[in-house]
């Protein structure tokens, strides 16, 4: 029997990485991630980890306030925090969820986003009742497009206007697994 999404905080792993609950011990590297504008230049301005100025308050509320709408897990390689994996935009009636990821800059270009997305998709398809998995990426973010393509996502719409909290609408690509 497949479980309902949000029935638990998942713990996902493969031979290289672990996706798991973020704790207070991750506050320093999470603050470094959240404070880096280069990381967030291709991401919406309203992401939960940037909602509160105190990163410990973010961690405290990730699995209460945020968990009703999103599942945000830390990405760890060899026990080291590398970034965030997110499942968001849940639509229970149609068994749909969107996925996203963001990595510390020193973790870029090593295949961690590809492995992270693969773990999330496998979990969603094999263990939950999710039937539709989508993603969005800014057109300029070619690295994210490569990650999505490597994981079997298909580009279904390009130049779609998105309200990601910037001063102007952002044009994004829409993907489906």
SULLINNOR-V444889 format. One record per helix or strand of 3 or more residues. SS is the DSSP state (H for helix, E for strand). FROM is the first residue (numbers start at 1). LEN is the number of residues. If there is no record, write none. Layout:
# SULLINNOR-V444889
<<SS:FROM:LEN> <SS:FROM:LEN>>
This chain:
# SULLINNOR-V444889
<<E:17:4> <H:24:12> <H:37:4> <H:48:3> <H:55:7> <H:66:3> <E:71:7> <E:80:12> <H:92:3> <E:96:8> <H:105:3> <H:112:16> <E:132:7> <H:142:9> <E:154:9> <E:170:7>>
